[in-house]
Amino acid sequence: MTSDQLAAAVESAVKAAKARVMGVGKDQYETPDGNQGFESMSLAELLDWASEEAEDLMVYAVMLQIRITRVKRILRERINA
């Protein structure tokens, strides 16, 4: 992979993240005055929210690890077949 290809992959990921912010994120997190919900949270609310998001990240990481393990197993089986 060239640097240009890697940069293009990063750009694609950023575009996907932007689409999420402007789509489902806008529906879930934008306040009626057009700001983001986190901007008006108290510090305690922000820390609670961040803690919940960290817990979600842990779950997503484990789910991803499960899928990676399964794909590796299938690839090994096909290579050894």
SULKAJO-V554589 format. One record per pair of residues at least 12 apart in sequence whose ideal C-beta (glycine too) atoms are under 7 Angstrom apart, sorted by the first residue. I is the first residue (numbers start at 1). GAP is how many residues later the second one is. Records with the same first field share a line. If there is no record, write none. Layout:
I->GAP / GAP
This chain:
none
